[in-house]
Amino acid sequence: MAKKQAFGEEAQALKQAQRKMAKVIISTKNARGKYAFRETMMDQDSVSDFLKKNKS
């Protein structure tokens, strides 16, 4: 059976509530020469800006 499709303001509110997320892993080299990794979850739209800011 098909799902009921909602139209109007309710449907748009549901679409905005379900944001697309991305997991970003950034590596940094510490003083000992080993790599440390940091994970963050963020909106898919702001990933490129985050990478530009945290580029080493």
Secondary structure, DSSP 8 states (H G I E B T S, - for coil): -------SHHHHHHHHHS--EEEEEEEEE-TTS-EEEEEEEEEGGGHHHHHHHT--
